[in-house]
């Protein structure tokens, strides 16, 4: 169950206050100020860092910076704006969108995961290898988001402001270098995580189940290895072979029970971010995209009914990028999200068993692993249907004909519904699913190009300009939303 972390930290501060008001015979010898603790325990840092990182990834709740809802979910054409099309649907974003996403993931997420590592290391205040491992997994996941959104990012010198030799203007690392570091870190995380090791508290993702953390670490490592496979084939093949060849050492997801997802509570502010925006905030600015609805109806896919509402028994969507005066005319006829996505306790999903199997299906089809691509594809479909409370219709997978990369990636796109950032990344990497020609009435910014990345924050221009300029050059293009990233095939 998700913990209200603001209450959690407030309670901790209260405990400190009690100590401050207590008298001891050794007060002068202690020579410490308990009202200003030098370190907060991992059990308090962990839930805060997880919640802040996942909420930011799933969407955030502040207008003009909702990463998922007003960015990727629109760009990848799951949803379309029925009003205020200039807030993401037309590819226009405000500086707050890319400024605060960067700041939150670094300051609220990575900085605190790094603190947990430091506290839990062998020479730390509270040695605990399982906290170390969990922090490494979450750091790797957050860094993967950052590099997949921006390109080159501070990595090897990042979050080092509190180090013995602090670094306030970190250098940028290439995406290739970041990926190499993440793949190594996830392997180390698997080694540190031990089901027989010390217990952890404050784990709002897996409730202290270390085996599931190991599965997440190795499943994420497989995904990242596959994502870079077109650029580093031999290395990626070796990593995937190592993991799949030793399931006892490198366990991976084996069912939907292993899914990495943050289950929220009905108590604010620990409710789902979409609930906060759509229910608590009363926003109804999004309808289903015509692109997604047409894809699903064309395949006679029953998952559409679990995702979208029908109007008089019919599903329909709004073309993306329409000006407000036109988009609003669709309000009475367009399908919208089912309430299950905006419930307070709806999960925020990081990675699923279904996604893993589509990763393996692609790797097998490409010849990077020796498994059966069709079998992985079918398992991915079954897991996706199950996640929506459905059973895959018999023969559903055969309706697509011989298995191709486009088929795998298109069905992965469907299974990733809600995880706009992941679907956007896979589209930018592979070009699938193929998007339809834009509606002639649509008006787009960014030269009509679906954004390929996020611009760097303005704070980097003012506080870290020299390193930023070097970082921009590593991407091989301008700091705009049209430069393709390293893994683009």
C-alpha positions as CSV (number, residue, x, y, z in Angstrom):
1,X,0.0,0.0,0.0
2,X,1.2,3.5,-0.8
3,X,2.2,5.6,2.2
4,X,1.4,9.2,2.6
5,X,5.0,10.3,2.6
6,X,4.4,13.9,3.6
7,X,2.8,12.6,6.8
8,X,5.6,10.2,7.1
9,X,8.3,12.8,7.0
10,X,6.2,15.1,9.2
11,X,6.0,12.3,11.8
12,X,9.8,11.9,11.6
13,X,10.2,15.6,12.3
14,X,7.9,15.3,15.3
15,X,10.1,12.5,16.7
16,X,13.1,14.8,16.4
17,X,11.2,17.5,18.3
18,X,10.5,15.1,21.1
19,X,14.2,14.3,21.4
20,X,15.0,18.0,21.3
21,X,12.7,18.5,24.4
22,X,14.2,15.6,26.3
23,X,16.9,15.9,29.0
24,X,19.7,13.4,29.4
25,X,22.7,13.3,31.8
26,X,24.9,13.0,28.7
27,X,23.6,16.1,26.9
28,X,26.9,18.0,26.9
29,X,28.9,14.9,25.9
30,X,26.5,14.2,23.0
31,X,27.3,17.6,21.4
32,X,24.6,17.1,18.8
33,X,21.6,19.0,17.8
34,X,18.7,16.6,17.4
35,X,16.5,19.3,16.0
36,X,18.7,19.3,12.9
37,X,19.4,15.7,12.1
38,X,22.3,15.2,9.7
39,X,20.7,12.2,8.0
40,X,17.2,10.8,7.5
41,X,16.9,7.1,7.4
42,X,16.4,5.1,4.3
43,X,13.0,4.0,5.4
44,X,11.8,7.6,5.1
45,X,13.7,8.6,2.0
46,X,12.6,5.6,0.0
47,X,8.9,6.1,-0.1
48,X,9.3,9.8,-0.8
49,X,11.7,9.3,-3.7
50,X,9.6,6.5,-5.2
51,X,6.4,8.5,-5.0
52,X,7.9,11.7,-6.4
53,X,9.6,9.9,-9.3
54,X,6.7,7.7,-10.3
55,X,4.1,10.5,-10.0
56,X,6.3,12.7,-12.2
57,X,6.6,9.9,-14.8
58,X,2.9,9.0,-14.7
59,X,1.9,12.6,-15.4
60,X,2.3,15.0,-12.6
61,X,-0.6,17.2,-11.5
62,X,0.5,20.7,-12.3
63,X,-0.9,22.3,-15.5
64,X,1.7,23.0,-18.2
65,X,4.1,20.3,-16.9
66,X,2.1,17.1,-17.0
67,X,4.7,14.9,-18.6
68,X,2.5,12.0,-19.6
69,X,-1.0,13.4,-20.0
70,X,0.0,16.6,-21.9
71,X,3.0,15.1,-23.6
72,X,3.6,11.5,-24.5
73,X,-0.1,10.3,-24.3
74,X,-0.9,12.9,-26.9
75,X,2.2,12.6,-29.1
76,X,1.8,8.9,-29.3
77,X,-1.9,9.4,-30.1
78,X,-3.5,7.4,-27.3
79,X,-5.5,10.6,-26.3
80,X,-6.4,13.8,-28.0
81,X,-7.2,17.2,-26.6
82,X,-10.8,18.3,-26.9
83,X,-9.8,21.8,-25.8
84,X,-6.5,23.7,-25.2
85,X,-4.9,21.8,-28.1
86,X,-1.8,24.1,-27.7
87,X,-1.1,22.3,-24.4
88,X,0.8,19.3,-25.9
89,X,-1.5,18.1,-28.7
90,X,-0.1,20.5,-31.2
91,X,3.5,19.6,-30.0
92,X,3.8,22.8,-28.2
93,X,5.1,22.7,-24.6
94,X,6.0,25.3,-22.0
95,X,9.4,25.7,-20.4
96,X,7.9,24.4,-17.1
97,X,7.3,21.1,-18.9
98,X,11.0,20.3,-19.5
99,X,12.4,22.4,-16.7
100,X,10.4,20.9,-13.9
101,X,10.6,17.3,-15.2
102,X,14.4,17.5,-15.2
103,X,14.5,19.2,-11.7
104,X,12.1,16.7,-10.1
105,X,13.7,13.6,-11.4
106,X,17.1,14.8,-10.4
107,X,16.3,16.5,-7.1
108,X,13.4,14.5,-5.7
109,X,14.3,11.1,-7.2
110,X,18.0,10.6,-7.9
111,X,19.4,12.7,-5.1
112,X,17.4,10.7,-2.5
113,X,18.2,7.3,-4.1
114,X,21.8,8.3,-3.9
115,X,21.4,9.2,-0.2
116,X,20.0,5.8,0.4
117,X,23.0,4.2,-1.3
118,X,25.4,6.2,0.8
119,X,23.6,5.5,4.1
120,X,23.3,1.8,3.3
121,X,26.8,1.1,1.9
122,X,29.2,-1.0,3.9
123,X,30.9,2.1,5.3
124,X,27.6,4.0,5.7
125,X,25.6,4.9,8.8
126,X,23.2,1.9,8.4
127,X,24.7,-0.8,6.1
128,X,21.9,-2.7,4.3
129,X,22.6,-4.3,0.9
130,X,18.9,-4.6,0.1
131,X,18.4,-0.9,0.5
132,X,21.5,-0.4,-1.7
133,X,20.1,-2.7,-4.4
134,X,16.6,-1.1,-4.4
135,X,18.2,2.4,-4.7
136,X,20.3,1.2,-7.6
137,X,17.3,-0.2,-9.4
138,X,15.3,3.0,-9.0
139,X,18.3,5.1,-9.9
140,X,18.7,3.1,-13.1
141,X,15.0,3.4,-13.9
142,X,15.0,7.2,-13.4
143,X,18.3,7.7,-15.3
144,X,16.8,5.6,-18.2
145,X,13.8,8.0,-18.3
146,X,16.1,11.1,-18.4
147,X,18.4,9.9,-21.1
148,X,15.5,8.5,-23.2
149,X,13.8,11.9,-23.0
150,X,16.7,14.3,-23.3
151,X,19.6,12.4,-24.8
152,X,23.0,13.0,-23.3
153,X,22.6,13.9,-19.6
154,X,24.8,14.3,-16.5
155,X,25.3,10.7,-15.2
156,X,28.8,9.8,-14.0
157,X,29.1,13.2,-12.2
158,X,25.5,13.7,-11.3
159,X,23.9,14.0,-7.8
160,X,27.4,14.6,-6.4
161,X,26.7,18.0,-4.8
162,X,27.0,16.5,-1.3
163,X,30.0,14.3,-2.0
164,X,33.3,14.8,-0.2
165,X,34.5,16.6,-3.3
166,X,31.2,18.1,-4.5
167,X,30.5,18.6,-8.2
168,X,28.1,21.5,-8.9
169,X,28.6,21.6,-12.7
170,X,28.5,18.0,-13.8
171,X,29.6,16.9,-17.3
172,X,27.2,15.3,-19.7
173,X,27.6,11.7,-20.7
174,X,26.6,10.2,-24.1
175,X,23.5,8.0,-24.2
176,X,25.8,5.1,-25.0
177,X,27.8,5.7,-21.9
178,X,24.7,6.1,-19.8
179,X,23.3,2.9,-21.0
180,X,26.6,1.1,-20.3
181,X,26.5,2.4,-16.8
182,X,22.8,1.5,-16.2
183,X,23.3,-2.1,-17.5
184,X,26.3,-2.5,-15.1
185,X,24.4,-0.9,-12.2
186,X,21.4,-3.2,-12.7
187,X,23.7,-6.3,-12.6
188,X,25.2,-5.0,-9.4
189,X,21.8,-4.4,-8.0
190,X,20.8,-8.0,-8.6
191,X,24.0,-9.1,-6.8
192,X,23.3,-6.9,-3.8
193,X,19.6,-7.8,-3.5
194,X,19.2,-11.0,-1.3
195,X,16.0,-12.7,-0.3
196,X,17.9,-13.8,2.8
197,X,19.4,-10.4,3.5
198,X,18.3,-7.6,5.8
199,X,14.7,-6.4,5.8
200,X,13.6,-3.0,4.4
201,X,10.9,-0.6,5.4
202,X,9.1,2.1,3.5
203,X,9.0,0.0,0.3
204,X,5.8,1.3,-1.3
205,X,6.4,-0.5,-4.6
206,X,6.9,-4.2,-3.6
207,X,6.3,-4.1,0.1
208,X,9.7,-5.5,1.0
209,X,9.5,-8.4,-1.5
210,X,13.2,-8.6,-2.5
211,X,12.7,-11.4,-5.1
212,X,10.4,-9.1,-7.0
213,X,13.0,-6.3,-6.8
214,X,15.5,-8.8,-8.4
215,X,13.0,-9.6,-11.1
216,X,12.4,-5.9,-11.8
217,X,16.2,-5.3,-12.0
218,X,16.8,-8.1,-14.5
219,X,13.7,-7.4,-16.5
220,X,14.7,-3.8,-16.8
221,X,18.2,-4.8,-17.8
222,X,16.8,-7.0,-20.6
223,X,14.7,-4.1,-21.8
224,X,17.6,-1.7,-21.9
225,X,19.9,-4.2,-23.6
226,X,17.3,-4.8,-26.3
227,X,16.7,-1.1,-26.7
228,X,20.4,-0.5,-27.6
229,X,20.7,-3.8,-29.6
230,X,20.7,-2.1,-33.0
231,X,23.7,0.0,-31.9
232,X,25.6,-2.5,-29.7
233,X,24.6,-5.9,-31.0
234,X,27.3,-8.1,-29.5
235,X,27.2,-6.6,-26.1
236,X,23.4,-6.7,-25.9
237,X,23.3,-10.3,-27.0
238,X,25.8,-11.2,-24.3
239,X,23.7,-9.5,-21.6
240,X,20.5,-11.1,-22.7
241,X,22.1,-14.5,-22.9
242,X,23.6,-14.1,-19.4
243,X,20.2,-13.3,-17.9
244,X,18.1,-15.8,-19.8
245,X,20.7,-18.6,-19.4
246,X,20.7,-18.5,-15.6
247,X,17.1,-17.9,-14.3
248,X,18.1,-18.8,-10.7
249,X,20.8,-16.1,-10.6
250,X,18.9,-13.6,-12.7
251,X,15.2,-14.1,-12.1
252,X,12.8,-12.1,-14.3
253,X,9.1,-11.4,-14.4
254,X,7.0,-14.6,-14.7
255,X,3.5,-13.3,-14.4
256,X,1.5,-10.1,-13.9
257,X,2.0,-10.5,-10.2
258,X,5.5,-9.4,-10.7
259,X,4.6,-6.1,-12.5
260,X,6.4,-3.0,-11.2
261,X,3.6,-0.7,-10.4
262,X,2.8,1.8,-7.6
263,X,-0.6,1.0,-6.2
264,X,-2.1,4.2,-4.8
265,X,-4.5,4.9,-2.0
266,X,-7.7,6.8,-1.8
267,X,-6.1,9.4,0.6
268,X,-4.7,12.5,-1.0
269,X,-1.9,13.2,-1.8
270,X,-1.2,9.5,-2.3
271,X,-3.9,9.1,-4.9
272,X,-3.2,8.4,-8.6
273,X,-2.0,11.5,-10.5
274,X,-4.8,11.2,-13.1
275,X,-7.3,11.0,-10.3
276,X,-6.0,14.2,-8.9
277,X,-6.2,16.0,-12.3
278,X,-9.4,14.5,-13.7
279,X,-11.5,13.8,-10.6
280,X,-10.3,16.1,-7.9
281,X,-9.4,18.8,-10.3
282,X,-12.5,18.2,-12.5
283,X,-10.5,18.4,-15.8
284,X,-12.2,16.8,-18.8
285,X,-9.8,18.0,-21.5
286,X,-8.9,14.7,-23.0
287,X,-10.8,12.3,-25.3
288,X,-9.6,9.2,-27.0
289,X,-7.5,9.7,-30.1
290,X,-9.0,8.7,-33.4
291,X,-5.6,6.9,-34.2
292,X,-5.9,4.6,-31.3
293,X,-9.6,3.9,-31.6
294,X,-9.3,3.1,-35.3
295,X,-6.4,0.7,-34.7
296,X,-8.4,-1.2,-32.0
297,X,-11.7,-1.3,-33.9
298,X,-9.9,-2.4,-37.1
299,X,-8.5,-5.4,-35.2
300,X,-11.8,-6.1,-33.4
301,X,-9.8,-5.9,-30.2
302,X,-11.9,-6.3,-27.1
303,X,-9.4,-4.5,-24.9
304,X,-10.8,-1.2,-26.3
305,X,-13.9,-1.6,-24.2
306,X,-11.8,-1.9,-21.1
307,X,-9.9,1.3,-22.0
308,X,-12.6,3.6,-23.6
309,X,-16.3,4.4,-23.3
310,X,-18.7,3.9,-26.2
311,X,-21.3,6.5,-27.3
312,X,-24.5,4.7,-28.3
313,X,-22.5,1.5,-28.7
314,X,-19.9,3.1,-31.0
315,X,-16.3,3.9,-30.3
316,X,-14.8,7.0,-31.9
317,X,-12.0,9.4,-31.3
318,X,-10.8,12.9,-32.1
319,X,-8.0,13.5,-34.6
320,X,-4.9,14.9,-32.9
321,X,-3.9,18.6,-33.3
322,X,-7.3,20.1,-34.1
323,X,-7.9,23.7,-33.2
324,X,-10.2,24.1,-30.2
325,X,-13.2,25.4,-32.3
326,X,-13.1,22.1,-34.3
327,X,-12.1,19.7,-31.5
328,X,-15.0,20.8,-29.2
329,X,-17.5,19.7,-31.9
330,X,-16.5,16.1,-31.2
331,X,-17.4,16.3,-27.5
332,X,-20.7,14.6,-27.7
333,X,-19.6,11.8,-29.9
334,X,-16.0,11.0,-28.9
335,X,-15.1,8.2,-26.5
336,X,-13.3,9.0,-23.3
337,X,-11.2,7.1,-20.8
338,X,-12.9,4.5,-18.7
339,X,-13.2,5.6,-15.0
340,X,-10.8,2.8,-14.0
341,X,-7.9,4.9,-15.2
342,X,-8.8,7.9,-13.0
343,X,-9.7,6.0,-9.8
344,X,-7.8,7.2,-6.8
345,X,-6.2,3.7,-6.3
346,X,-5.4,3.0,-9.9
347,X,-1.8,1.9,-10.3
348,X,1.0,3.9,-11.9
349,X,2.8,1.3,-14.0
350,X,6.6,1.2,-14.5
351,X,7.1,-2.2,-16.3
352,X,5.0,-5.2,-16.8
353,X,5.2,-8.9,-17.6
354,X,3.5,-8.2,-20.9
355,X,6.1,-5.6,-21.9
356,X,8.9,-7.9,-21.0
357,X,7.5,-10.6,-23.4
358,X,7.2,-8.2,-26.2
359,X,10.8,-7.2,-25.6
360,X,11.8,-10.9,-25.8
361,X,9.7,-11.4,-28.9
362,X,11.5,-8.6,-30.7
363,X,14.9,-9.9,-29.5
364,X,14.1,-13.4,-30.7
365,X,12.8,-12.1,-34.1
366,X,16.0,-10.0,-34.5
367,X,18.1,-13.1,-33.7
368,X,19.5,-11.6,-30.5
369,X,18.2,-14.5,-28.4
370,X,17.4,-18.0,-29.3
371,X,13.8,-18.1,-28.0
372,X,10.6,-18.5,-29.9
373,X,9.4,-15.1,-31.0
374,X,5.8,-16.3,-31.6
375,X,5.6,-17.9,-28.2
376,X,6.8,-14.7,-26.5
377,X,4.4,-12.6,-28.6
378,X,1.5,-14.8,-27.6
379,X,2.4,-14.6,-23.9
380,X,2.7,-10.9,-24.1
381,X,-0.8,-10.7,-25.6
382,X,-2.2,-13.0,-22.9
383,X,-0.7,-11.0,-20.1
384,X,-2.0,-7.7,-21.6
385,X,-5.5,-9.1,-21.9
386,X,-5.3,-10.4,-18.3
387,X,-4.2,-7.0,-17.0
388,X,-7.5,-5.6,-18.4
389,X,-9.5,-8.4,-16.7
390,X,-10.0,-10.1,-20.1
391,X,-9.0,-13.4,-21.7
392,X,-7.3,-13.4,-25.1
393,X,-9.7,-14.7,-27.8
394,X,-8.6,-18.0,-29.3
395,X,-6.6,-17.4,-32.4
396,X,-6.4,-13.6,-31.9
397,X,-2.6,-13.6,-32.6
398,X,-3.0,-15.4,-35.9
399,X,-5.2,-12.6,-37.2
400,X,-2.0,-10.5,-37.8
401,X,-0.4,-13.1,-40.1
402,X,3.3,-13.9,-40.0
403,X,5.0,-12.3,-37.1
404,X,6.9,-9.1,-38.1
405,X,8.6,-6.4,-36.1
406,X,5.8,-4.0,-36.9
407,X,3.2,-6.4,-35.5
408,X,5.2,-6.9,-32.3
409,X,5.7,-3.2,-31.8
410,X,2.1,-2.3,-32.6
411,X,0.8,-4.8,-30.1
412,X,3.3,-3.6,-27.6
413,X,2.0,-0.1,-28.2
414,X,-1.5,-1.3,-27.3
415,X,-0.3,-3.1,-24.2
416,X,1.5,0.0,-23.1
417,X,-1.6,2.1,-23.0
418,X,-1.3,4.6,-20.1
419,X,2.5,4.4,-20.2
420,X,2.9,7.1,-22.7
421,X,6.5,7.7,-22.1
422,X,7.5,4.1,-22.9
423,X,5.3,4.0,-26.0
424,X,6.8,7.3,-27.2
425,X,10.3,6.0,-26.7
426,X,9.6,2.8,-28.6
427,X,8.0,4.8,-31.4
428,X,11.0,7.1,-31.6
429,X,13.3,4.0,-31.6
430,X,11.6,1.9,-34.2
431,X,9.1,4.0,-36.1
432,X,6.2,1.7,-35.0
433,X,3.3,1.9,-34.9
434,X,3.0,3.7,-38.2
435,X,1.1,6.9,-37.5
436,X,-1.7,7.9,-40.0
437,X,-1.5,11.1,-42.1
438,X,-2.5,14.1,-40.0
439,X,-6.0,15.4,-40.3
440,X,-5.8,18.3,-42.8
441,X,-7.5,20.6,-40.3
442,X,-4.9,20.0,-37.7
443,X,-2.4,22.7,-36.8
444,X,1.0,21.5,-35.4
445,X,4.1,23.3,-34.1
446,X,7.6,21.7,-34.3
447,X,7.2,21.7,-38.1
448,X,4.6,19.0,-37.7
449,X,7.2,16.5,-36.4
450,X,6.2,14.3,-33.5
451,X,8.7,15.4,-30.8
452,X,11.9,13.4,-30.8
453,X,13.2,14.6,-27.4
454,X,12.8,17.3,-24.8
455,X,14.9,20.5,-24.8
456,X,17.3,20.9,-21.9
457,X,16.1,23.1,-19.0
458,X,16.8,26.8,-19.0
459,X,18.6,26.4,-15.6
460,X,21.3,24.4,-17.4
461,X,21.9,27.3,-19.7
462,X,22.3,29.7,-16.8
463,X,24.2,27.5,-14.3
464,X,26.0,24.8,-16.4
465,X,26.4,26.4,-19.8
466,X,29.9,25.1,-20.8
467,X,29.0,21.5,-19.9
468,X,25.6,21.8,-21.5
469,X,27.1,23.0,-24.8
470,X,29.3,20.0,-24.8
471,X,26.3,17.8,-24.0
472,X,24.3,19.2,-26.9
473,X,27.1,18.3,-29.3
474,X,27.0,14.7,-28.1
475,X,23.5,14.4,-29.4
476,X,24.6,15.3,-32.9
477,X,21.9,18.0,-33.4
478,X,20.3,21.1,-32.1
479,X,18.7,21.4,-28.6
480,X,15.2,21.1,-30.0
481,X,12.4,18.5,-30.4
482,X,13.6,17.3,-33.8
483,X,17.0,15.8,-33.1
484,X,16.9,12.0,-33.2
485,X,18.4,10.1,-30.2
486,X,21.2,7.5,-30.2
487,X,19.1,4.3,-30.3
488,X,16.9,5.5,-33.2
489,X,16.8,2.7,-35.8
